[in-house]
Structures are given as C-alpha cells and as structure tokens.
Amino acid sequence: MNKTMNMLFGVCSLVGLVITIATLTHTLNKINALSEVTEIYSNLSVIYKALGYTIVALIVIFLVQSILFNNNLTKLQQQLGRLPVENEQLADKADNYIRIYKGTTGSIHNIIHSYRYIYILLRDAVIELRKDDCSLSEKECRSISNSFEKYIFHFLLNLTTTFNVITDDDCAACIKLLRDGKIKTLYRDPYSYRYRKKSDRTQRGEIFIYNTSDNYAFNLITNNATQETFFSCDDLLSHEKYFNRNHEWKKLYNATIVVPIQANLSGDKNKNEMHIIGFICCDNMTGGFENREAKDFISATGDLMFNLFHLYDRFIQLSLKKGFDNEALHQYDNWNDC
C-alpha cells in the first residue's frame, strides 16, 4: 500500500513539474513581450525567472528524494521480510547448542560418577595383587574384570549418546588397544557391537590384529614427526590420503574422529614422550565431527581413560602373574598375529 501511494505521489509530482514548467514558460513569454514596453515588466521578468527556477529545483529535489525514499523503503521491507527467517535460524542454532550443552554435561557426569568407583576397585585390587600373601581369589579377579568391562560399555554408551546429539546422526564408538605398533579392537558400544563385531575377527574367528601403518588415523597420531593429537574428518571418501586395512569401512561410515588414550609419563611437558595405550574412535555416515565441541569432548574422555586403562593394564599383568585366568584377561592380553 505504501509503495503504491509513493508511486502515485511521484507520478503526480512529475505531472505537476511538467505543468509548472509549461505554465512558467508561457507566462515568461508574456512578460518578455511586455518588458519591451516598460522597465517594470523587465524587472518582473527577472524575478519571475528566479522564482521559476526555484520552483523547478524544489520539484526536482522532491522527485529525487521521493525515488530515494521509495528505494530505501523497498530495501527495508526486504530486510524486515527476512527477519522472521533469520530469527528462526538463530533460535534453531540456540536450541542446538542448548541440546549439545545438556547432552555433554549429562554424559560427563555419568562417566565421572561411575569412574571413581571402578578406579578405586582397580587400585585396591592392584595393591592386593602386589602382596605375596594376596587374598584375592580367581573368582574375585573375574568379578573385577566384569565390573571394568561394564563400566567401559557404560562409558561408550554415553559417548555415542553425546555424539548423536553433536552430529545429529547415529554414531558408533569403540576402544582400540595399542601395543608394539599393533592395533586391535577391544570394546564397542552396545548398539554397534552386533553389526560391527565381525570387523574385529578374521574369517577363522581369531582376533583381527594389524599394524598402525595400516590405518591413516593411527599412523598419523603415532608418528612422532607429525605430533598430531587427534584426527577428524567429515567426508573420508573425499580425503585424498585416507586408507584403512578394513576394506569394508565404506559400508559402515564416512566420517570419524579419533583421539589417543595417552599421557606424558615423564611428567616433563617439554619432552615429547607420550605413552599411548590405545585409541577412542567414533564414526557415522554424515559427519559433524570437525568442530570444537566434538574435539574437546572426546579429548577429555581420552585424558580420563588413560589413568583407568593404565591401572587396568597393571591389574591384568599382576593377575596373570598370580596364575589367574578368565576370558577378559585372555582377550586383553592376547596379541597373537592374525
């Protein structure tokens, strides 16, 4: 409506300008004819010309201002028209960050809440196993291993739940162990275990063990020359350098994030003497890992898991030294080549 009115006023002003110029020209011609008779009309001609120029200038200025106003009004209406969409986008982005915040803080609480109990359980077990007159039985040792595995499944479940929120896709997570340049998958989250477990075994049913050099992410992180502390990619199919010993990986995921379970055992930050126990890996099909939230969250869990796995590794070695044996101990310590 405002645009139509402005257009109408503009047309009227233009018509008025034409009429004004025509009227002024006609009147001026009459005055010029009379100015030849008397000096009074000659002076009136000068005044009338000045007045006419002023009126024309004012009308032109009005027209220009009207056009500029109309253009600015159009731009303002366009901007106002985009505001609801932009506000909706900002609201969606805010809701997404709130979901990430709630999901991350909730998972961290769940992970740390149970962490202290399993850590104390392993610590006391290691102290007892060091004694010559150890009071732990083989049955109790098996129970401790079961408790540790339950916690790891609990940990991976919270990890995938958080990454489902961060990436807005269904994710799978696992923990892989590293020893002497060899890699094997030890734990998977409860949801992906059913259809991913085949990747962890050879056709003969043995544990699938391979070199760090067989996987781009592990090779990158363990390479002292690169000094990378994590790897993430939202489109592995487009990654020119990515390679994987498991040739079926494309059917399972196209994006991943990997962080080492590591610490500098020397205690000197100036020395690059990182000891890597294993890796925490998470993947999905659509990506969403190449952001600060994903990196910080999984890096924090990697730091947290180092102390626990370092203690559990000690528990395994002491238990085997005592002559204890169970499936969990054997699976953890079995590094026979595939």
MOTALIN-V456546 format. One record per helix or strand of 3 or more residues. SS is the DSSP state (@ for helix, = for strand). FROM is the first residue (numbers start at 1). TO is the last residue. If there is no record, write none. Layout:
BEGIN
ss:from:to
SS:FROM:TO
SS:FROM:TO
END
This chain:
BEGIN
ss:from:to
@:2:35
@:39:129
@:138:167
=:172:179
=:182:188
@:190:200
@:212:214
@:216:222
=:230:233
@:236:238
@:249:252
=:255:264
=:274:284
@:292:321
@:327:333
END
